[in-house]
């Protein structure tokens, strides 16, 4: 395809040798009346993924491009979508299919482009999808929230069902986003969905187009409880950034809820890492009232204020995490 692509499909991948062919085949199979490109970032895979994606780039050289690196960039604070693929994208619209996911509807891109061209006020279109547990092949049931229009409060409060593998977003909106430090914030899907939904409409295409594969270990699924705590700490910081810098126009109680959840996750992170200085800065509000567990953390923070008490808590929490 020598024409300028209308859509850029971004495919970040790392050690996805078992899945990457299905991912790329599902993208290449898209039936469109416009040109699109596929940009793959292989972040120094060690399982043969690199050779596979290079074969695809050679076979489909007119519209598939691969970026490889001598060292793993994610571990150095580089976000593949934001820092590598998005700046290289030539399309007006951005779609994302990570290397362990895949699309199931060959009209996905065409349907989403048709909808966005018809509604220029729309910054993001998402669809239904399935979650499949890779180890068992079981479909994971979840409650799908059908939200459209101004959905920023719901996105901020994690009450949406928008998933990376289903979305199409306007590149011009993505390029206007602030550059947050990956060491303190989660800069993936949560960031993009909040950024775009706060300044444009969101639409739902009511058809299944994709599968999100749930692996035993991935960017957002962990066996180690400490890694899970780290992930929720970063994602909470991202939501807190939006709640404080861009408070929602309605359902402002969601912002208060985000502040409390973020404080609790920050406290967990401080306890998991023995960080007393961070613990001292955490203020967990009593309101809004939330779950018994979060209320327990609130009381704990109020009662345990000294470094001696913190060190005792840290040891107990460490033993608890080691048993999970």
ChimeraX commands (.cxc) that place a marker at each C-alpha (Angstrom):
marker #1 position 0.00,0.00,0.00 radius 0.5
marker #1 position 1.78,3.17,-1.19 radius 0.5
marker #1 position -1.09,5.54,-0.35 radius 0.5
marker #1 position -1.17,7.42,2.94 radius 0.5
marker #1 position -2.97,5.14,5.40 radius 0.5
marker #1 position -6.21,6.31,6.99 radius 0.5
marker #1 position -5.67,3.99,9.99 radius 0.5
marker #1 position -2.49,3.04,11.81 radius 0.5
marker #1 position -2.72,-0.23,13.73 radius 0.5
marker #1 position -0.21,-0.26,16.58 radius 0.5
marker #1 position 1.00,-3.63,17.80 radius 0.5
marker #1 position 3.27,-3.65,20.88 radius 0.5
marker #1 position 4.66,-7.11,21.55 radius 0.5
marker #1 position 7.08,-8.85,23.89 radius 0.5
marker #1 position 7.63,-12.62,24.08 radius 0.5
marker #1 position 4.39,-13.40,22.24 radius 0.5
marker #1 position 5.75,-16.07,19.90 radius 0.5
marker #1 position 2.82,-18.37,20.66 radius 0.5
marker #1 position 0.24,-15.69,19.82 radius 0.5
marker #1 position 1.68,-13.07,17.48 radius 0.5
marker #1 position 0.78,-14.87,14.23 radius 0.5
marker #1 position -2.89,-15.01,15.17 radius 0.5
marker #1 position -2.75,-11.35,16.15 radius 0.5
marker #1 position -1.14,-10.17,12.90 radius 0.5
marker #1 position -3.22,-12.45,10.67 radius 0.5
marker #1 position -6.40,-11.02,12.20 radius 0.5
marker #1 position -5.24,-7.48,11.42 radius 0.5
marker #1 position -4.04,-8.26,7.90 radius 0.5
marker #1 position -7.42,-9.91,7.19 radius 0.5
marker #1 position -9.25,-6.59,7.66 radius 0.5
marker #1 position -11.47,-5.72,4.69 radius 0.5
marker #1 position -11.44,-1.97,4.10 radius 0.5
marker #1 position -12.01,0.53,1.31 radius 0.5
marker #1 position -9.05,2.55,2.59 radius 0.5
marker #1 position -5.35,1.82,3.15 radius 0.5
marker #1 position -4.06,1.02,6.61 radius 0.5
marker #1 position -0.64,0.31,8.08 radius 0.5
marker #1 position 0.58,-2.02,10.81 radius 0.5
marker #1 position 3.37,-0.78,13.08 radius 0.5
marker #1 position 4.91,-3.43,15.33 radius 0.5
marker #1 position 7.18,-2.73,18.28 radius 0.5
marker #1 position 9.10,-5.79,19.45 radius 0.5
marker #1 position 10.67,-4.91,22.79 radius 0.5
marker #1 position 13.71,-7.19,22.65 radius 0.5
marker #1 position 11.81,-10.50,22.82 radius 0.5
marker #1 position 13.78,-13.63,23.73 radius 0.5
marker #1 position 11.37,-16.34,22.56 radius 0.5
marker #1 position 11.46,-16.02,18.77 radius 0.5
marker #1 position 8.86,-13.27,18.44 radius 0.5
marker #1 position 11.41,-11.03,16.73 radius 0.5
marker #1 position 12.00,-13.47,13.87 radius 0.5
marker #1 position 8.25,-13.94,13.36 radius 0.5
marker #1 position 7.44,-10.23,13.12 radius 0.5
marker #1 position 10.40,-9.63,10.81 radius 0.5
marker #1 position 9.04,-12.34,8.49 radius 0.5
marker #1 position 5.68,-10.56,8.39 radius 0.5
marker #1 position 7.37,-7.22,7.70 radius 0.5
marker #1 position 9.27,-8.77,4.79 radius 0.5
marker #1 position 6.21,-10.53,3.38 radius 0.5
marker #1 position 3.94,-7.47,3.69 radius 0.5
marker #1 position 6.58,-4.79,3.29 radius 0.5
marker #1 position 4.19,-2.28,1.71 radius 0.5
marker #1 position 2.16,-1.78,4.89 radius 0.5
marker #1 position 3.85,-3.62,7.79 radius 0.5
marker #1 position 6.80,-2.08,9.62 radius 0.5
marker #1 position 8.73,-3.47,12.59 radius 0.5
marker #1 position 10.72,-1.61,15.22 radius 0.5
marker #1 position 13.28,-3.63,17.18 radius 0.5
marker #1 position 15.76,-2.63,19.87 radius 0.5
marker #1 position 19.01,-4.01,21.29 radius 0.5
marker #1 position 17.69,-3.69,24.87 radius 0.5
marker #1 position 14.28,-3.81,26.52 radius 0.5
marker #1 position 12.95,-0.25,26.50 radius 0.5
marker #1 position 9.94,-0.80,28.77 radius 0.5
marker #1 position 12.29,-1.52,31.68 radius 0.5
marker #1 position 13.92,1.85,30.99 radius 0.5
marker #1 position 10.68,3.82,31.16 radius 0.5
marker #1 position 9.68,3.84,27.49 radius 0.5
marker #1 position 6.04,3.26,26.54 radius 0.5
marker #1 position 5.83,1.43,23.20 radius 0.5
marker #1 position 2.55,3.02,22.07 radius 0.5
marker #1 position 3.21,6.56,23.24 radius 0.5
marker #1 position 6.94,6.89,22.66 radius 0.5
marker #1 position 7.70,4.65,19.67 radius 0.5
marker #1 position 4.67,3.73,17.57 radius 0.5
marker #1 position 2.40,6.79,17.85 radius 0.5
marker #1 position 5.07,9.26,16.62 radius 0.5
marker #1 position 5.62,7.03,13.56 radius 0.5
marker #1 position 1.92,6.56,12.77 radius 0.5
marker #1 position 0.70,8.23,9.56 radius 0.5
marker #1 position -2.99,7.45,9.95 radius 0.5
marker #1 position -5.76,9.79,11.00 radius 0.5
marker #1 position -7.06,7.08,13.31 radius 0.5
marker #1 position -5.26,4.75,15.71 radius 0.5
marker #1 position -6.24,1.17,16.50 radius 0.5
marker #1 position -4.30,-1.08,18.89 radius 0.5
marker #1 position -3.89,-4.84,18.98 radius 0.5
marker #1 position -1.31,-6.09,21.45 radius 0.5
marker #1 position 0.65,-9.17,20.45 radius 0.5
marker #1 position -1.27,-11.61,22.65 radius 0.5
marker #1 position -4.75,-10.42,21.56 radius 0.5
marker #1 position -6.55,-10.74,18.21 radius 0.5
marker #1 position -9.51,-9.51,16.22 radius 0.5
marker #1 position -12.46,-11.69,15.22 radius 0.5
marker #1 position -14.38,-9.42,12.83 radius 0.5
marker #1 position -12.83,-8.61,9.43 radius 0.5
marker #1 position -14.96,-5.44,9.20 radius 0.5
marker #1 position -13.77,-3.97,12.51 radius 0.5
marker #1 position -11.69,-1.13,11.08 radius 0.5
marker #1 position -14.19,-0.32,8.33 radius 0.5
marker #1 position -17.14,-0.10,10.74 radius 0.5
marker #1 position -15.24,2.07,13.18 radius 0.5
marker #1 position -13.95,4.45,10.52 radius 0.5
marker #1 position -17.47,4.79,9.05 radius 0.5
marker #1 position -18.79,5.74,12.49 radius 0.5
marker #1 position -16.01,8.24,13.24 radius 0.5
marker #1 position -16.22,9.89,9.84 radius 0.5
marker #1 position -19.98,10.30,10.32 radius 0.5
marker #1 position -19.55,11.74,13.83 radius 0.5
marker #1 position -16.49,14.04,13.95 radius 0.5
marker #1 position -17.24,14.92,17.57 radius 0.5
marker #1 position -16.36,11.34,18.48 radius 0.5
marker #1 position -12.82,10.75,19.70 radius 0.5
marker #1 position -13.04,7.04,20.51 radius 0.5
marker #1 position -15.10,4.09,19.31 radius 0.5
marker #1 position -15.05,0.79,21.18 radius 0.5
marker #1 position -16.85,-2.53,20.71 radius 0.5
marker #1 position -17.95,-5.69,22.46 radius 0.5
marker #1 position -15.24,-8.30,22.97 radius 0.5
marker #1 position -14.56,-11.61,24.70 radius 0.5
marker #1 position -12.11,-12.44,27.45 radius 0.5
marker #1 position -10.57,-15.88,27.16 radius 0.5
marker #1 position -8.39,-17.57,29.80 radius 0.5
marker #1 position -5.47,-18.96,27.79 radius 0.5
marker #1 position -4.72,-21.83,30.18 radius 0.5
marker #1 position -8.23,-23.32,29.96 radius 0.5
marker #1 position -9.87,-21.77,26.90 radius 0.5
marker #1 position -12.70,-20.63,29.18 radius 0.5
marker #1 position -14.61,-17.47,28.31 radius 0.5
marker #1 position -14.51,-15.08,31.25 radius 0.5
marker #1 position -17.88,-13.49,31.97 radius 0.5
marker #1 position -18.02,-9.85,32.97 radius 0.5
marker #1 position -20.60,-7.10,33.19 radius 0.5
marker #1 position -20.43,-4.94,30.08 radius 0.5
marker #1 position -21.24,-1.27,30.65 radius 0.5
marker #1 position -22.80,0.21,27.51 radius 0.5
marker #1 position -21.75,3.83,27.79 radius 0.5
marker #1 position -21.79,6.51,25.10 radius 0.5
marker #1 position -21.45,10.28,24.82 radius 0.5
marker #1 position -19.70,12.11,27.66 radius 0.5
marker #1 position -18.43,9.11,29.63 radius 0.5
marker #1 position -15.42,10.72,31.32 radius 0.5
marker #1 position -16.75,10.35,34.90 radius 0.5
marker #1 position -17.41,6.65,34.35 radius 0.5
marker #1 position -14.03,6.12,32.65 radius 0.5
marker #1 position -12.32,7.94,35.50 radius 0.5
marker #1 position -14.06,5.72,38.06 radius 0.5
marker #1 position -13.29,2.53,36.11 radius 0.5
marker #1 position -16.97,1.91,35.44 radius 0.5
marker #1 position -16.55,1.46,31.69 radius 0.5
marker #1 position -15.91,-1.56,29.49 radius 0.5
marker #1 position -13.46,0.04,27.07 radius 0.5
marker #1 position -10.57,-2.26,26.17 radius 0.5
marker #1 position -7.38,-1.58,24.19 radius 0.5
marker #1 position -8.02,-4.37,21.69 radius 0.5
marker #1 position -11.39,-2.90,20.64 radius 0.5
marker #1 position -10.71,0.83,20.38 radius 0.5
marker #1 position -10.16,3.25,17.56 radius 0.5
marker #1 position -8.99,6.74,18.58 radius 0.5
marker #1 position -8.27,10.02,16.84 radius 0.5
marker #1 position -4.54,10.53,16.54 radius 0.5
marker #1 position -4.72,14.32,16.79 radius 0.5
marker #1 position -6.25,14.02,20.27 radius 0.5
marker #1 position -3.62,11.49,21.35 radius 0.5
marker #1 position -0.80,13.78,20.22 radius 0.5
marker #1 position -2.09,16.55,22.51 radius 0.5
marker #1 position -1.72,14.41,25.65 radius 0.5
marker #1 position 0.69,15.33,28.47 radius 0.5
marker #1 position 3.82,13.24,28.90 radius 0.5
marker #1 position 3.60,11.49,32.28 radius 0.5
marker #1 position 6.55,9.68,33.86 radius 0.5
marker #1 position 6.13,5.89,33.67 radius 0.5
marker #1 position 7.92,5.58,37.01 radius 0.5
marker #1 position 5.01,7.27,38.76 radius 0.5
marker #1 position 2.04,6.75,36.42 radius 0.5
marker #1 position 0.49,4.03,34.28 radius 0.5
marker #1 position 0.64,5.43,30.75 radius 0.5
marker #1 position -1.27,2.70,28.91 radius 0.5
marker #1 position -4.97,2.26,28.14 radius 0.5
marker #1 position -6.26,3.91,31.33 radius 0.5
marker #1 position -4.38,7.09,30.47 radius 0.5
marker #1 position -5.61,7.27,26.86 radius 0.5
marker #1 position -9.25,6.53,27.66 radius 0.5
marker #1 position -9.38,9.26,30.30 radius 0.5
marker #1 position -7.55,11.76,28.12 radius 0.5
marker #1 position -9.83,11.29,25.12 radius 0.5
marker #1 position -13.16,10.83,26.93 radius 0.5
marker #1 position -12.76,14.09,28.86 radius 0.5
marker #1 position -12.64,16.15,25.65 radius 0.5
marker #1 position -14.75,14.25,23.13 radius 0.5
marker #1 position -17.67,11.87,22.77 radius 0.5
marker #1 position -17.26,8.12,22.98 radius 0.5
marker #1 position -19.35,5.70,20.92 radius 0.5
marker #1 position -20.04,1.99,21.24 radius 0.5
marker #1 position -20.18,-0.25,18.18 radius 0.5
marker #1 position -22.51,-2.99,19.33 radius 0.5
marker #1 position -20.82,-6.00,17.81 radius 0.5
marker #1 position -18.07,-8.39,18.94 radius 0.5
marker #1 position -14.80,-7.67,17.16 radius 0.5
marker #1 position -11.98,-8.99,19.35 radius 0.5
marker #1 position -10.59,-11.34,21.97 radius 0.5
marker #1 position -8.54,-10.28,24.96 radius 0.5
marker #1 position -6.38,-13.20,26.03 radius 0.5
marker #1 position -5.89,-13.56,29.79 radius 0.5
marker #1 position -2.44,-14.97,30.46 radius 0.5
marker #1 position -1.04,-16.14,33.78 radius 0.5
marker #1 position 1.42,-13.24,33.69 radius 0.5
marker #1 position 1.15,-10.07,31.62 radius 0.5
marker #1 position 1.24,-6.27,31.82 radius 0.5
marker #1 position -1.95,-6.23,33.93 radius 0.5
marker #1 position -2.24,-9.81,35.27 radius 0.5
marker #1 position 0.20,-10.98,37.92 radius 0.5
marker #1 position 0.90,-14.01,40.08 radius 0.5
marker #1 position 3.09,-12.00,42.44 radius 0.5
marker #1 position 0.82,-9.89,44.72 radius 0.5
marker #1 position 3.53,-7.24,45.01 radius 0.5
marker #1 position 3.50,-6.69,41.24 radius 0.5
marker #1 position -0.28,-6.34,41.44 radius 0.5
marker #1 position 0.10,-3.72,44.16 radius 0.5
marker #1 position 2.65,-1.87,42.01 radius 0.5
marker #1 position 0.27,-1.88,39.03 radius 0.5
marker #1 position -2.67,-0.55,41.04 radius 0.5
marker #1 position -0.43,2.11,42.58 radius 0.5
marker #1 position 0.59,3.43,39.15 radius 0.5
marker #1 position -2.92,3.21,37.69 radius 0.5
marker #1 position -4.35,4.95,40.78 radius 0.5
marker #1 position -1.83,7.75,40.34 radius 0.5
marker #1 position -3.01,8.16,36.75 radius 0.5
marker #1 position -6.66,8.39,37.79 radius 0.5
marker #1 position -5.71,10.77,40.59 radius 0.5
marker #1 position -3.87,12.96,38.07 radius 0.5
marker #1 position -7.05,13.30,36.00 radius 0.5
marker #1 position -9.35,13.71,39.02 radius 0.5
marker #1 position -7.28,16.63,40.32 radius 0.5
marker #1 position -6.21,18.27,37.03 radius 0.5
marker #1 position -9.42,17.63,35.10 radius 0.5
marker #1 position -12.33,17.12,37.55 radius 0.5
marker #1 position -15.45,15.76,35.79 radius 0.5
marker #1 position -18.29,18.10,34.87 radius 0.5
marker #1 position -20.86,15.77,36.43 radius 0.5
marker #1 position -20.87,12.94,38.98 radius 0.5
marker #1 position -18.21,14.77,40.94 radius 0.5
marker #1 position -18.53,12.16,43.67 radius 0.5
marker #1 position -16.50,9.91,41.39 radius 0.5
marker #1 position -13.53,12.22,41.83 radius 0.5
marker #1 position -13.83,11.91,45.61 radius 0.5
marker #1 position -13.99,8.14,45.26 radius 0.5
marker #1 position -10.86,8.15,43.09 radius 0.5
marker #1 position -8.99,10.20,45.71 radius 0.5
marker #1 position -9.84,7.67,48.44 radius 0.5
marker #1 position -9.04,4.61,46.30 radius 0.5
marker #1 position -5.75,6.17,45.28 radius 0.5
marker #1 position -4.83,6.86,48.90 radius 0.5
marker #1 position -5.53,3.25,49.87 radius 0.5
marker #1 position -3.47,1.90,46.97 radius 0.5
marker #1 position -0.68,4.30,47.84 radius 0.5
marker #1 position -0.74,3.02,51.42 radius 0.5
marker #1 position -0.57,-0.59,50.21 radius 0.5
marker #1 position 2.39,0.29,48.01 radius 0.5
marker #1 position 4.20,1.97,50.93 radius 0.5
marker #1 position 3.63,-1.08,53.14 radius 0.5
marker #1 position 4.68,-3.53,50.42 radius 0.5
marker #1 position 7.95,-1.65,49.87 radius 0.5
marker #1 position 8.65,-0.52,53.44 radius 0.5
marker #1 position 8.52,3.13,52.37 radius 0.5
marker #1 position 7.83,5.09,55.54 radius 0.5
marker #1 position 8.31,8.50,53.90 radius 0.5
marker #1 position 5.55,7.71,51.41 radius 0.5
marker #1 position 3.38,6.26,54.17 radius 0.5
marker #1 position 3.66,9.50,56.15 radius 0.5
marker #1 position 2.38,11.49,53.16 radius 0.5
marker #1 position -0.67,9.30,52.66 radius 0.5
marker #1 position -3.92,10.70,54.00 radius 0.5
marker #1 position -6.82,8.25,53.63 radius 0.5
marker #1 position -10.15,10.11,53.96 radius 0.5
marker #1 position -13.09,8.51,55.76 radius 0.5
marker #1 position -15.52,9.76,53.11 radius 0.5
marker #1 position -16.94,8.75,50.79 radius 0.5
marker #1 position -17.87,5.51,52.62 radius 0.5
marker #1 position -16.60,2.49,50.71 radius 0.5
marker #1 position -15.99,-1.21,51.29 radius 0.5
marker #1 position -15.22,-2.66,54.72 radius 0.5
marker #1 position -11.70,-3.46,53.52 radius 0.5
marker #1 position -11.00,0.13,52.46 radius 0.5
marker #1 position -12.54,1.41,55.69 radius 0.5
marker #1 position -10.15,-0.91,57.53 radius 0.5
marker #1 position -7.17,0.67,55.77 radius 0.5
marker #1 position -8.54,4.09,56.70 radius 0.5
marker #1 position -8.68,3.16,60.39 radius 0.5
marker #1 position -5.26,1.53,60.21 radius 0.5
marker #1 position -3.70,4.69,58.80 radius 0.5
marker #1 position -5.31,6.81,61.51 radius 0.5
marker #1 position -4.16,4.53,64.35 radius 0.5
marker #1 position -0.65,3.68,63.15 radius 0.5
marker #1 position 1.20,6.98,62.84 radius 0.5
marker #1 position 4.69,6.31,64.23 radius 0.5
marker #1 position 7.66,4.78,62.42 radius 0.5
marker #1 position 7.74,1.97,64.98 radius 0.5
marker #1 position 4.10,1.10,64.25 radius 0.5
marker #1 position 4.78,1.31,60.52 radius 0.5
marker #1 position 7.72,-1.10,60.73 radius 0.5
marker #1 position 5.54,-3.59,62.61 radius 0.5
marker #1 position 2.83,-3.23,59.97 radius 0.5
marker #1 position 5.40,-3.65,57.21 radius 0.5
marker #1 position 6.64,-6.96,58.67 radius 0.5
marker #1 position 3.09,-8.27,59.09 radius 0.5
marker #1 position 2.11,-7.17,55.59 radius 0.5
marker #1 position 5.24,-8.76,54.13 radius 0.5
marker #1 position 4.34,-12.09,55.76 radius 0.5
marker #1 position 0.77,-11.76,54.46 radius 0.5
marker #1 position 1.94,-11.13,50.89 radius 0.5
marker #1 position 4.40,-14.04,51.07 radius 0.5
marker #1 position 1.54,-16.43,51.87 radius 0.5
marker #1 position -0.71,-15.34,48.99 radius 0.5
marker link #1:1,2 radius 0.2
marker link #1:2,3 radius 0.2
marker link #1:3,4 radius 0.2
marker link #1:4,5 radius 0.2
marker link #1:5,6 radius 0.2
marker link #1:6,7 radius 0.2
marker link #1:7,8 radius 0.2
marker link #1:8,9 radius 0.2
marker link #1:9,10 radius 0.2
marker link #1:10,11 radius 0.2
marker link #1:11,12 radius 0.2
marker link #1:12,13 radius 0.2
marker link #1:13,14 radius 0.2
marker link #1:14,15 radius 0.2
marker link #1:15,16 radius 0.2
marker link #1:16,17 radius 0.2
marker link #1:17,18 radius 0.2
marker link #1:18,19 radius 0.2
marker link #1:19,20 radius 0.2
marker link #1:20,21 radius 0.2
marker link #1:21,22 radius 0.2
marker link #1:22,23 radius 0.2
marker link #1:23,24 radius 0.2
marker link #1:24,25 radius 0.2
marker link #1:25,26 radius 0.2
marker link #1:26,27 radius 0.2
marker link #1:27,28 radius 0.2
marker link #1:28,29 radius 0.2
marker link #1:29,30 radius 0.2
marker link #1:30,31 radius 0.2
marker link #1:31,32 radius 0.2
marker link #1:32,33 radius 0.2
marker link #1:33,34 radius 0.2
marker link #1:34,35 radius 0.2
marker link #1:35,36 radius 0.2
marker link #1:36,37 radius 0.2
marker link #1:37,38 radius 0.2
marker link #1:38,39 radius 0.2
marker link #1:39,40 radius 0.2
marker link #1:40,41 radius 0.2
marker link #1:41,42 radius 0.2
marker link #1:42,43 radius 0.2
marker link #1:43,44 radius 0.2
marker link #1:44,45 radius 0.2
marker link #1:45,46 radius 0.2
marker link #1:46,47 radius 0.2
marker link #1:47,48 radius 0.2
marker link #1:48,49 radius 0.2
marker link #1:49,50 radius 0.2
marker link #1:50,51 radius 0.2
marker link #1:51,52 radius 0.2
marker link #1:52,53 radius 0.2
marker link #1:53,54 radius 0.2
marker link #1:54,55 radius 0.2
marker link #1:55,56 radius 0.2
marker link #1:56,57 radius 0.2
marker link #1:57,58 radius 0.2
marker link #1:58,59 radius 0.2
marker link #1:59,60 radius 0.2
marker link #1:60,61 radius 0.2
marker link #1:61,62 radius 0.2
marker link #1:62,63 radius 0.2
marker link #1:63,64 radius 0.2
marker link #1:64,65 radius 0.2
marker link #1:65,66 radius 0.2
marker link #1:66,67 radius 0.2
marker link #1:67,68 radius 0.2
marker link #1:68,69 radius 0.2
marker link #1:69,70 radius 0.2
marker link #1:70,71 radius 0.2
marker link #1:71,72 radius 0.2
marker link #1:72,73 radius 0.2
marker link #1:73,74 radius 0.2
marker link #1:74,75 radius 0.2
marker link #1:75,76 radius 0.2
marker link #1:76,77 radius 0.2
marker link #1:77,78 radius 0.2
marker link #1:78,79 radius 0.2
marker link #1:79,80 radius 0.2
marker link #1:80,81 radius 0.2
marker link #1:81,82 radius 0.2
marker link #1:82,83 radius 0.2
marker link #1:83,84 radius 0.2
marker link #1:84,85 radius 0.2
marker link #1:85,86 radius 0.2
marker link #1:86,87 radius 0.2
marker link #1:87,88 radius 0.2
marker link #1:88,89 radius 0.2
marker link #1:89,90 radius 0.2
marker link #1:90,91 radius 0.2
marker link #1:91,92 radius 0.2
marker link #1:92,93 radius 0.2
marker link #1:93,94 radius 0.2
marker link #1:94,95 radius 0.2
marker link #1:95,96 radius 0.2
marker link #1:96,97 radius 0.2
marker link #1:97,98 radius 0.2
marker link #1:98,99 radius 0.2
marker link #1:99,100 radius 0.2
marker link #1:100,101 radius 0.2
marker link #1:101,102 radius 0.2
marker link #1:102,103 radius 0.2
marker link #1:103,104 radius 0.2
marker link #1:104,105 radius 0.2
marker link #1:105,106 radius 0.2
marker link #1:106,107 radius 0.2
marker link #1:107,108 radius 0.2
marker link #1:108,109 radius 0.2
marker link #1:109,110 radius 0.2
marker link #1:110,111 radius 0.2
marker link #1:111,112 radius 0.2
marker link #1:112,113 radius 0.2
marker link #1:113,114 radius 0.2
marker link #1:114,115 radius 0.2
marker link #1:115,116 radius 0.2
marker link #1:116,117 radius 0.2
marker link #1:117,118 radius 0.2
marker link #1:118,119 radius 0.2
marker link #1:119,120 radius 0.2
marker link #1:120,121 radius 0.2
marker link #1:121,122 radius 0.2
marker link #1:122,123 radius 0.2
marker link #1:123,124 radius 0.2
marker link #1:124,125 radius 0.2
marker link #1:125,126 radius 0.2
marker link #1:126,127 radius 0.2
marker link #1:127,128 radius 0.2
marker link #1:128,129 radius 0.2
marker link #1:129,130 radius 0.2
marker link #1:130,131 radius 0.2
marker link #1:131,132 radius 0.2
marker link #1:132,133 radius 0.2
marker link #1:133,134 radius 0.2
marker link #1:134,135 radius 0.2
marker link #1:135,136 radius 0.2
marker link #1:136,137 radius 0.2
marker link #1:137,138 radius 0.2
marker link #1:138,139 radius 0.2
marker link #1:139,140 radius 0.2
marker link #1:140,141 radius 0.2
marker link #1:141,142 radius 0.2
marker link #1:142,143 radius 0.2
marker link #1:143,144 radius 0.2
marker link #1:144,145 radius 0.2
marker link #1:145,146 radius 0.2
marker link #1:146,147 radius 0.2
marker link #1:147,148 radius 0.2
marker link #1:148,149 radius 0.2
marker link #1:149,150 radius 0.2
marker link #1:150,151 radius 0.2
marker link #1:151,152 radius 0.2
marker link #1:152,153 radius 0.2
marker link #1:153,154 radius 0.2
marker link #1:154,155 radius 0.2
marker link #1:155,156 radius 0.2
marker link #1:156,157 radius 0.2
marker link #1:157,158 radius 0.2
marker link #1:158,159 radius 0.2
marker link #1:159,160 radius 0.2
marker link #1:160,161 radius 0.2
marker link #1:161,162 radius 0.2
marker link #1:162,163 radius 0.2
marker link #1:163,164 radius 0.2
marker link #1:164,165 radius 0.2
marker link #1:165,166 radius 0.2
marker link #1:166,167 radius 0.2
marker link #1:167,168 radius 0.2
marker link #1:168,169 radius 0.2
marker link #1:169,170 radius 0.2
marker link #1:170,171 radius 0.2
marker link #1:171,172 radius 0.2
marker link #1:172,173 radius 0.2
marker link #1:173,174 radius 0.2
marker link #1:174,175 radius 0.2
marker link #1:175,176 radius 0.2
marker link #1:176,177 radius 0.2
marker link #1:177,178 radius 0.2
marker link #1:178,179 radius 0.2
marker link #1:179,180 radius 0.2
marker link #1:180,181 radius 0.2
marker link #1:181,182 radius 0.2
marker link #1:182,183 radius 0.2
marker link #1:183,184 radius 0.2
marker link #1:184,185 radius 0.2
marker link #1:185,186 radius 0.2
marker link #1:186,187 radius 0.2
marker link #1:187,188 radius 0.2
marker link #1:188,189 radius 0.2
marker link #1:189,190 radius 0.2
marker link #1:190,191 radius 0.2
marker link #1:191,192 radius 0.2
marker link #1:192,193 radius 0.2
marker link #1:193,194 radius 0.2
marker link #1:194,195 radius 0.2
marker link #1:195,196 radius 0.2
marker link #1:196,197 radius 0.2
marker link #1:197,198 radius 0.2
marker link #1:198,199 radius 0.2
marker link #1:199,200 radius 0.2
marker link #1:200,201 radius 0.2
marker link #1:201,202 radius 0.2
marker link #1:202,203 radius 0.2
marker link #1:203,204 radius 0.2
marker link #1:204,205 radius 0.2
marker link #1:205,206 radius 0.2
marker link #1:206,207 radius 0.2
marker link #1:207,208 radius 0.2
marker link #1:208,209 radius 0.2
marker link #1:209,210 radius 0.2
marker link #1:210,211 radius 0.2
marker link #1:211,212 radius 0.2
marker link #1:212,213 radius 0.2
marker link #1:213,214 radius 0.2
marker link #1:214,215 radius 0.2
marker link #1:215,216 radius 0.2
marker link #1:216,217 radius 0.2
marker link #1:217,218 radius 0.2
marker link #1:218,219 radius 0.2
marker link #1:219,220 radius 0.2
marker link #1:220,221 radius 0.2
marker link #1:221,222 radius 0.2
marker link #1:222,223 radius 0.2
marker link #1:223,224 radius 0.2
marker link #1:224,225 radius 0.2
marker link #1:225,226 radius 0.2
marker link #1:226,227 radius 0.2
marker link #1:227,228 radius 0.2
marker link #1:228,229 radius 0.2
marker link #1:229,230 radius 0.2
marker link #1:230,231 radius 0.2
marker link #1:231,232 radius 0.2
marker link #1:232,233 radius 0.2
marker link #1:233,234 radius 0.2
marker link #1:234,235 radius 0.2
marker link #1:235,236 radius 0.2
marker link #1:236,237 radius 0.2
marker link #1:237,238 radius 0.2
marker link #1:238,239 radius 0.2
marker link #1:239,240 radius 0.2
marker link #1:240,241 radius 0.2
marker link #1:241,242 radius 0.2
marker link #1:242,243 radius 0.2
marker link #1:243,244 radius 0.2
marker link #1:244,245 radius 0.2
marker link #1:245,246 radius 0.2
marker link #1:246,247 radius 0.2
marker link #1:247,248 radius 0.2
marker link #1:248,249 radius 0.2
marker link #1:249,250 radius 0.2
marker link #1:250,251 radius 0.2
marker link #1:251,252 radius 0.2
marker link #1:252,253 radius 0.2
marker link #1:253,254 radius 0.2
marker link #1:254,255 radius 0.2
marker link #1:255,256 radius 0.2
marker link #1:256,257 radius 0.2
marker link #1:257,258 radius 0.2
marker link #1:258,259 radius 0.2
marker link #1:259,260 radius 0.2
marker link #1:260,261 radius 0.2
marker link #1:261,262 radius 0.2
marker link #1:262,263 radius 0.2
marker link #1:263,264 radius 0.2
marker link #1:264,265 radius 0.2
marker link #1:265,266 radius 0.2
marker link #1:266,267 radius 0.2
marker link #1:267,268 radius 0.2
marker link #1:268,269 radius 0.2
marker link #1:269,270 radius 0.2
marker link #1:270,271 radius 0.2
marker link #1:271,272 radius 0.2
marker link #1:272,273 radius 0.2
marker link #1:273,274 radius 0.2
marker link #1:274,275 radius 0.2
marker link #1:275,276 radius 0.2
marker link #1:276,277 radius 0.2
marker link #1:277,278 radius 0.2
marker link #1:278,279 radius 0.2
marker link #1:279,280 radius 0.2
marker link #1:280,281 radius 0.2
marker link #1:281,282 radius 0.2
marker link #1:282,283 radius 0.2
marker link #1:283,284 radius 0.2
marker link #1:284,285 radius 0.2
marker link #1:285,286 radius 0.2
marker link #1:286,287 radius 0.2
marker link #1:287,288 radius 0.2
marker link #1:288,289 radius 0.2
marker link #1:289,290 radius 0.2
marker link #1:290,291 radius 0.2
marker link #1:291,292 radius 0.2
marker link #1:292,293 radius 0.2
marker link #1:293,294 radius 0.2
marker link #1:294,295 radius 0.2
marker link #1:295,296 radius 0.2
marker link #1:296,297 radius 0.2
marker link #1:297,298 radius 0.2
marker link #1:298,299 radius 0.2
marker link #1:299,300 radius 0.2
marker link #1:300,301 radius 0.2
marker link #1:301,302 radius 0.2
marker link #1:302,303 radius 0.2
marker link #1:303,304 radius 0.2
marker link #1:304,305 radius 0.2
marker link #1:305,306 radius 0.2
marker link #1:306,307 radius 0.2
marker link #1:307,308 radius 0.2
marker link #1:308,309 radius 0.2
marker link #1:309,310 radius 0.2
marker link #1:310,311 radius 0.2
marker link #1:311,312 radius 0.2
marker link #1:312,313 radius 0.2
marker link #1:313,314 radius 0.2
marker link #1:314,315 radius 0.2
marker link #1:315,316 radius 0.2
marker link #1:316,317 radius 0.2
marker link #1:317,318 radius 0.2
marker link #1:318,319 radius 0.2
marker link #1:319,320 radius 0.2
marker link #1:320,321 radius 0.2
marker link #1:321,322 radius 0.2
marker link #1:322,323 radius 0.2
marker link #1:323,324 radius 0.2
view
